[in-house]
Amino acid sequence: MQKGDVFSYSRSFTVEEVLHFGELSGDQGRHHVELDDKGRLMVQGLLTASLGTKIGGDMHYIARQMNSEFVRPVFTGDVITCEVTLMNVEPSDGYVKVSIESVTRNQQGKEVLLATSHGIIRKDEA
């Protein structure tokens, strides 16, 4: 793992997943529970952000701070791709400090979420 490494993950969300996440999180705004005229629901921002947390989980990354800018909505059926770039990797005592930047785009290549984070990876997992 080194500065400049890039990781990505793509997926889409179903109506059922958005409804279930709304039940779990309590985020049940009308746009998350009522289908639009195209039969879609708007995906919760934090559910969209879970693409980045999936990548972090694969790295055994423990976030200490996360900042997100939700640029445009994501709808069920959209194929979204999160690309995470390691901006800093700094060894420390017992862990590695990591800073990341991520860009999440929809199937048209339009940015839907911009994020930064810093945290650690324990050395036994790095």
Secondary structure, DSSP 4 states (H G I P E B T S, - for coil): --TT-EEEEEE---HHHHHHHHHHH----HHHHS--TTS--BPPHHHHHHHHHHHHHHTT-EEEEEEEEE-S--BTT--EEEEEEEEEEEE-SSEEEEEEEEEEE-TTS-EEEEEEEEEEEETTT-
